[in-house]
């Protein structure tokens, strides 16, 4: 889903859920565009403002910092339709803190890209992943934090031990 922001800035996210075998091969994967949640847009805007004023915040009378961290990715087994108003997965299986992040610069023809990666160890029992999401200001408890994005997989992805799961979120920003 594209989200129009002031000044014609556009935010688009794709989410990939992959199951990785112990030998490093990909057993299953599903990628698609997600729904950027309304609360997520608010969190992105607040973090961007704080990033720009942090060194002058005290002079400006701003006393509450706004960060996306701690950032968690979550996988779920719920059914339904992702909506901008969503605040939680339909049925969360587990969540992990962000394990990697990178940014690539924009060019005149390529959008800037921000990518986050979340690693899930082998689950204690088999999972069938049907949804994924990213949560800002979260902790390990299911449903905690501000939901940034919600993705319903087009094809369920099964994962069981000894396989692991990876959640990759790629945000492109264009003007």
Buried (B, 14 or more C-beta within 10 A) or exposed (E): BEBEBEEEEEBBBBBBBBBBEEEEEEBBBBBBEBBBBBBBBBBBEBBBEBEEBEEEBEEEEBEEEBBBEBBBBBBBBBEEEBEBEBBBBBEBBBBBBBEEEEEEEBEEEEBBBBBBBBBBEEBEEEBEBBBBBBBBBBEEEBBBBBBBBBBBBEEBBEBBEEBBBBBBBBBBBEE
